[in-house]
Amino acid sequence: KKKKVCWGAFEGSCNSWYSGICVMSRPSHVSERSLQRSEFERAAHGFSRFPNALELQGSETKPQHTFFFFTYLLNDSKLTTLNTEKNIPIFSHDWWLDTVCGEKKWDVLLIEQKGKIQATLPLYVPHSDIVSMPSYTQTMGPWFTASSSDTKYTTELGRRQELCKQFTEELKRYPHFLQNFNYDITDWLPFYWAGYNQTTRYTYLLKNIRDHQAVWENMSPNIRRNITKAQNKYHISVKKGNSFVMVPAVQAQTFDRQHVRIKEDTNVLKDLIATCRQRGQGDLWGGYDEQGHLHAAAFIVWQDRSAYYLAGGGNPVYRGSGAQSYVLWECLHFVSQFTTVFDFEGSMLPGVERFFREFGAIQTPFFTISRGKLSLLEEHALN
């Protein structure tokens, strides 16, 4: 599959990118005059690093050089590179975006220098002028390749700011923008300088989850009591590989108790569970009593860098059984074979925040970056 990602330009001999940068707006001095296809193909001959740069947009002749501007198509090799990069959050992989956005409603901005990817910014585009967040996707935002270990802090910060400035230039064509940035992004100044707004939100991270004894000891006494009660008093059995049909009801019951409206698309959740199971990167757990009643459920996905609690809840009728704590405890045990971090995904609701915090998880801020009409963004965020 190929994804249109950006404008680009190369000069004269076609041996390098203009300014070495793949993402750029068309410079003001460059017209959109058409160029004969044969002339473009001759100019591009030998430009084998980017065989899918197919759609010519225009050119401009300047002293010593002719600049050719075209729409660049991301080919399979680059998607493979992005998908095998362990530090890219699961929410920015193409298979995830295909599932939660639909193949035709997402894009990715990519910056490349000297043939190497430097930064990416995936976009969910539900409408032509709107960038927003898809269902069941915690964060998106920029991702940067790591610099060498001896790079100075000031150098790396400057590099990332320059990359983000290029992203904000490219994003000018979207007047309405809303994204949650991953907690790794601690500097949003380039977006502030470009007129964006920021809201701080919080997730809760449980680290070193392979040390089960340490995790147990760091939990609050209340969580430990709930787990013990679920095991010994209510004889809850936690089962993996449950049917999707159990989730909407449990979620609805949980949200009703909290007086919160469910915004996510449950059809997306159904597809996401199926896709993650097929890839061996997610599953659905349920806690049942001896009569077969479902007390609590949790949908967890994972990758090398982290596991994520995406969806779930408990039946209010059985709220006192401690099953929700027990289900998550069993989930932690299972995913610890794949990762050392468990992300509860956080909540701004007091009761949910307290529940996650009592597992011993660390409060971790992340940014919601926005621009444009917020009511319009909220309306289309999950549609």
C-alpha positions as CSV (number, residue, x, y, z in Angstrom):
1,K,0.0,0.0,0.0
2,K,1.1,3.5,-0.6
3,K,0.3,6.7,1.3
4,K,0.6,10.2,0.0
5,V,2.6,12.0,2.6
6,C,4.1,15.3,1.5
7,W,5.6,17.7,-0.9
8,G,9.2,17.2,-1.9
9,A,11.7,18.7,-4.2
10,F,15.0,17.5,-5.7
11,E,17.6,19.5,-7.6
12,G,19.5,19.1,-10.9
13,S,21.2,15.8,-10.7
14,C,18.5,14.2,-8.6
15,N,21.1,12.9,-6.1
16,S,19.7,14.7,-3.1
17,W,16.7,16.3,-1.6
18,Y,16.5,20.1,-1.8
19,S,17.8,21.2,1.6
20,G,17.9,17.5,2.5
21,I,14.3,17.7,3.6
22,C,11.3,15.7,2.4
23,V,8.5,17.5,4.1
24,M,8.0,21.1,3.0
25,S,5.4,23.5,1.7
26,R,5.8,24.7,-1.8
27,P,8.1,27.8,-1.7
28,S,6.4,31.1,-2.6
29,H,8.8,31.6,-5.6
30,V,7.8,28.3,-7.2
31,S,5.0,28.3,-9.6
32,E,2.7,25.4,-10.5
33,R,3.6,25.4,-14.1
34,S,3.2,22.0,-15.7
35,L,6.1,20.0,-16.9
36,Q,6.1,17.4,-19.6
37,R,5.9,13.9,-18.1
38,S,8.8,12.7,-20.2
39,E,11.0,15.6,-19.0
40,F,10.1,14.8,-15.4
41,E,10.9,11.1,-15.9
42,R,14.3,11.9,-17.4
43,A,15.1,14.2,-14.5
44,A,14.0,11.5,-12.0
45,H,16.0,8.7,-13.8
46,G,18.3,7.1,-11.3
47,F,16.4,8.5,-8.3
48,S,16.0,4.9,-7.2
49,R,15.6,5.6,-3.5
50,F,12.1,6.9,-4.1
51,P,10.6,4.8,-7.0
52,N,7.1,5.8,-6.0
53,A,7.5,9.5,-6.4
54,L,4.9,9.6,-9.2
55,E,2.7,12.6,-9.1
56,L,4.4,15.7,-10.6
57,Q,3.0,19.0,-9.4
58,G,5.2,21.6,-11.0
59,S,8.7,23.0,-11.4
60,E,10.8,26.2,-11.3
61,T,14.0,27.0,-13.1
62,K,16.5,29.0,-11.1
63,P,20.2,29.7,-11.9
64,Q,22.2,26.4,-12.0
65,H,19.3,24.3,-10.8
66,T,15.8,23.2,-11.8
67,F,13.5,22.3,-8.9
68,F,10.8,19.6,-9.5
69,F,7.9,19.5,-7.1
70,F,5.9,16.4,-6.8
71,T,3.6,14.5,-4.4
72,Y,5.7,11.8,-2.7
73,L,4.1,8.4,-2.2
74,L,5.3,6.4,0.8
75,N,6.2,2.9,-0.4
76,D,6.0,-0.4,1.4
77,S,9.7,-0.4,2.4
78,K,9.2,2.7,4.5
79,L,6.0,1.4,6.1
80,T,8.0,-1.7,7.0
81,T,10.7,0.5,8.5
82,L,8.1,2.4,10.6
83,N,6.3,-0.8,11.7
84,T,9.5,-2.5,12.9
85,E,10.7,0.5,14.9
86,K,10.1,-0.6,18.5
87,N,9.9,2.9,19.9
88,I,7.0,4.0,17.8
89,P,3.8,3.8,19.9
90,I,1.4,1.1,18.7
91,F,-1.2,3.8,17.9
92,S,1.0,5.1,15.1
93,H,1.5,1.9,13.2
94,D,-0.3,1.6,9.8
95,W,-2.3,-1.5,10.7
96,W,-3.7,0.2,13.8
97,L,-4.6,3.3,11.8
98,D,-6.2,1.2,9.1
99,T,-8.4,-0.4,11.7
100,V,-9.4,2.6,13.8
101,C,-9.5,5.3,11.0
102,G,-10.3,3.4,7.9
103,E,-7.7,3.1,5.2
104,K,-8.8,6.2,3.4
105,K,-9.1,8.5,6.4
106,W,-5.5,8.7,7.7
107,D,-2.3,10.1,6.4
108,V,1.2,10.5,7.7
109,L,3.7,13.4,7.5
110,L,7.3,12.2,7.2
111,I,10.6,14.0,7.4
112,E,13.6,12.4,5.9
113,Q,17.2,13.6,5.6
114,K,19.9,11.9,3.6
115,G,17.7,8.9,3.0
116,K,16.9,8.3,6.7
117,I,13.6,8.9,8.5
118,Q,13.9,11.7,11.1
119,A,10.3,12.2,12.3
120,T,6.7,11.1,11.5
121,L,3.3,12.6,12.4
122,P,0.3,10.4,11.7
123,L,-3.0,12.1,11.0
124,Y,-6.6,11.0,11.3
125,V,-8.5,13.1,8.8
126,P,-12.3,12.4,9.2
127,H,-13.0,15.5,6.9
128,S,-10.9,17.4,4.5
129,D,-10.1,20.3,6.9
130,I,-10.1,18.4,10.2
131,V,-7.4,16.4,12.0
132,S,-8.7,14.7,15.1
133,M,-8.4,11.5,17.3
134,P,-9.9,8.2,16.3
135,S,-11.7,5.8,18.6
136,Y,-9.8,3.7,21.1
137,T,-6.5,5.5,20.3
138,Q,-4.8,7.1,23.3
139,T,-2.2,9.3,21.6
140,M,-0.8,10.2,18.2
141,G,1.5,13.2,17.7
142,P,5.1,13.4,16.5
143,W,7.7,10.6,16.7
144,F,11.4,11.3,16.4
145,T,14.3,9.0,15.7
146,A,16.7,8.7,18.5
147,S,20.0,10.7,18.4
148,S,23.3,9.3,19.3
149,S,23.9,8.9,23.1
150,D,26.5,11.7,23.1
151,T,24.2,14.3,21.6
152,K,23.9,17.4,23.8
153,Y,20.5,18.2,25.2
154,T,20.4,21.6,23.6
155,T,21.3,20.1,20.2
156,E,18.6,17.5,20.4
157,L,15.9,19.9,21.6
158,G,16.8,22.3,18.8
159,R,16.6,19.4,16.2
160,R,13.1,18.4,17.4
161,Q,11.9,21.9,17.4
162,E,13.0,22.4,13.8
163,L,11.3,19.2,12.8
164,C,8.1,20.3,14.5
165,K,8.2,23.7,12.8
166,Q,8.2,21.8,9.5
167,F,5.2,19.8,10.6
168,T,3.3,23.0,11.6
169,E,4.0,24.4,8.1
170,E,2.5,21.3,6.5
171,L,-0.5,21.4,8.9
172,K,-1.6,24.9,7.8
173,R,-3.9,23.2,5.3
174,Y,-5.9,21.8,8.3
175,P,-7.7,24.8,10.1
176,H,-9.1,22.4,12.7
177,F,-6.6,20.2,14.6
178,L,-6.8,18.1,17.8
179,Q,-4.4,15.4,18.9
180,N,-3.2,13.8,22.1
181,F,0.6,13.7,22.0
182,N,2.4,10.8,23.6
183,Y,3.9,11.5,27.1
184,D,7.4,11.3,25.5
185,I,6.7,14.7,23.9
186,T,7.5,17.2,26.6
187,D,8.1,20.3,24.4
188,W,5.1,21.8,22.5
189,L,6.7,25.2,21.9
190,P,6.8,25.0,18.1
191,F,3.0,24.4,18.2
192,Y,2.5,27.3,20.6
193,W,4.5,29.5,18.3
194,A,2.3,28.5,15.5
195,G,-0.9,29.4,17.3
196,Y,-2.0,26.1,18.8
197,N,-3.5,25.6,22.3
198,Q,-2.5,23.0,24.9
199,T,-4.4,21.1,27.7
200,T,-2.5,18.9,30.1
201,R,-4.0,15.5,30.7
202,Y,-2.7,12.5,32.7
203,T,-2.1,8.8,32.3
204,Y,-0.8,6.4,34.9
205,L,2.2,4.2,34.2
206,L,3.2,1.1,36.1
207,K,6.8,0.2,35.5
208,N,9.0,-2.9,36.1
209,I,5.9,-5.1,36.0
210,R,8.0,-8.2,35.6
211,D,8.8,-7.9,39.3
212,H,5.4,-9.1,40.4
213,Q,6.3,-9.0,44.1
214,A,7.4,-5.4,44.0
215,V,4.2,-4.5,42.1
216,W,2.1,-6.2,44.7
217,E,3.9,-4.5,47.6
218,N,3.5,-1.1,46.0
219,M,-0.3,-1.4,45.6
220,S,-2.6,0.2,48.1
221,P,-4.0,-2.2,50.8
222,N,-7.4,-1.6,49.2
223,I,-6.4,-3.1,45.9
224,R,-4.7,-6.1,47.5
225,R,-7.8,-6.8,49.6
226,N,-10.0,-6.6,46.5
227,I,-7.8,-9.1,44.6
228,T,-7.7,-11.5,47.6
229,K,-11.5,-11.2,48.1
230,A,-12.2,-11.9,44.4
231,Q,-10.0,-15.1,44.6
232,N,-11.0,-16.5,48.0
233,K,-14.5,-15.2,48.7
234,Y,-16.2,-14.9,45.3
235,H,-14.1,-17.5,43.6
236,I,-13.7,-15.4,40.5
237,S,-12.0,-17.1,37.5
238,V,-10.2,-14.8,35.0
239,K,-10.5,-16.0,31.4
240,K,-8.6,-14.8,28.3
241,G,-10.0,-14.9,24.8
242,N,-13.6,-13.8,25.6
243,S,-16.2,-12.8,23.0
244,F,-16.5,-9.2,22.0
245,V,-20.2,-9.1,22.8
246,M,-19.5,-8.9,26.5
247,V,-17.7,-5.5,26.2
248,P,-20.4,-3.1,25.1
249,A,-22.7,-4.1,28.0
250,V,-20.0,-3.8,30.6
251,Q,-18.8,-0.5,29.2
252,A,-22.3,0.9,29.1
253,Q,-23.0,-0.2,32.7
254,T,-19.7,1.4,33.9
255,F,-20.3,4.7,32.0
256,D,-23.9,4.9,33.2
257,R,-22.7,4.6,36.8
258,Q,-20.3,7.5,36.2
259,H,-22.9,9.5,34.3
260,V,-20.6,9.7,31.3
261,R,-21.6,9.3,27.6
262,I,-19.7,6.7,25.6
263,K,-18.1,8.5,22.6
264,E,-16.1,5.6,21.1
265,D,-17.4,3.6,18.2
266,T,-18.0,0.0,19.4
267,N,-17.7,-1.3,15.8
268,V,-14.2,0.0,15.8
269,L,-13.5,-1.8,19.1
270,K,-14.8,-5.1,17.6
271,D,-12.5,-4.8,14.6
272,L,-9.6,-3.7,16.8
273,I,-10.0,-6.8,19.1
274,A,-10.0,-9.1,16.0
275,T,-7.0,-7.4,14.5
276,C,-4.9,-7.4,17.7
277,R,-5.7,-11.0,18.4
278,Q,-4.6,-12.0,14.8
279,R,-1.4,-10.1,15.3
280,G,-0.8,-11.5,18.8
281,Q,-0.8,-8.0,20.3
282,G,-4.1,-7.8,22.2
283,D,-6.9,-9.8,23.9
284,L,-10.0,-9.6,26.0
285,W,-10.1,-10.8,29.7
286,G,-13.2,-11.5,31.7
287,G,-13.8,-12.2,35.4
288,Y,-16.6,-14.8,36.1
289,D,-18.1,-16.2,39.2
290,E,-19.0,-19.9,39.7
291,Q,-22.5,-19.3,38.2
292,G,-20.9,-17.9,35.0
293,H,-21.9,-14.3,35.7
294,L,-19.5,-11.7,34.2
295,H,-18.2,-9.3,36.9
296,A,-15.6,-7.3,35.0
297,A,-13.8,-7.2,31.7
298,A,-10.6,-5.6,30.2
299,F,-9.2,-5.2,26.7
300,I,-5.4,-5.0,26.7
301,V,-3.0,-4.4,23.8
302,W,0.7,-4.6,23.9
303,Q,4.0,-4.0,22.2
304,D,7.7,-4.0,23.3
305,R,7.5,-0.4,24.8
306,S,4.3,-0.8,26.8
307,A,0.9,-2.5,27.3
308,Y,-2.2,-0.4,27.3
309,Y,-5.6,-0.8,29.1
310,L,-7.9,0.3,26.3
311,A,-11.4,-0.6,27.3
312,G,-13.3,-2.4,30.0
313,G,-15.3,-2.0,33.2
314,G,-17.4,-3.8,35.7
315,N,-21.0,-4.7,36.3
316,P,-22.2,-2.4,39.1
317,V,-24.3,-5.3,40.5
318,Y,-21.1,-7.1,41.4
319,R,-19.0,-4.1,42.2
320,G,-18.1,-5.4,45.7
321,S,-16.5,-8.6,44.5
322,G,-13.2,-7.0,43.7
323,A,-13.2,-8.6,40.2
324,Q,-12.0,-5.6,38.3
325,S,-8.9,-5.4,40.4
326,Y,-8.3,-9.1,40.0
327,V,-8.8,-9.0,36.2
328,L,-6.2,-6.3,35.8
329,W,-3.8,-8.1,38.1
330,E,-4.0,-11.2,35.9
331,C,-3.6,-9.0,32.8
332,L,-0.4,-7.5,34.3
333,H,1.0,-11.0,34.9
334,F,0.3,-12.0,31.3
335,V,1.6,-8.9,29.4
336,S,4.8,-8.8,31.5
337,Q,6.2,-11.5,29.2
338,F,6.1,-8.9,26.4
339,T,6.9,-5.6,28.1
340,T,7.9,-3.9,31.4
341,V,5.4,-1.1,31.3
342,F,1.7,-1.0,31.8
343,D,-0.2,2.1,30.8
344,F,-3.6,2.5,32.5
345,E,-4.4,5.3,30.0
346,G,-5.5,7.5,32.8
347,S,-8.8,9.3,33.4
348,M,-9.9,12.8,34.4
349,L,-12.7,11.2,36.4
350,P,-11.9,11.2,40.2
351,G,-13.0,7.7,40.9
352,V,-11.2,6.1,38.0
353,E,-8.0,8.2,38.6
354,R,-7.9,7.0,42.2
355,F,-8.4,3.3,41.1
356,F,-5.4,3.5,38.7
357,R,-3.3,5.4,41.2
358,E,-3.9,2.7,43.9
359,F,-2.2,0.1,41.7
360,G,1.0,2.0,42.4
361,A,1.1,3.6,39.0
362,I,2.9,6.9,38.4
363,Q,1.0,9.9,37.3
364,T,2.4,11.0,33.9
365,P,1.3,14.2,32.0
366,F,0.7,14.3,28.3
367,F,-0.5,17.1,26.1
368,T,-3.7,17.7,24.1
369,I,-2.8,20.1,21.3
370,S,-5.6,21.9,19.4
371,R,-6.4,24.6,17.0
372,G,-9.6,25.8,15.5
373,K,-13.2,25.4,16.6
374,L,-13.3,23.0,19.5
375,S,-17.0,22.2,19.2
376,L,-16.4,21.1,15.6
377,L,-13.4,19.0,16.6
378,E,-15.2,17.3,19.4
379,E,-18.1,16.6,17.1
380,H,-15.9,14.9,14.6
381,A,-13.3,13.5,16.9
382,L,-14.6,9.9,16.7
383,N,-16.8,10.0,13.6
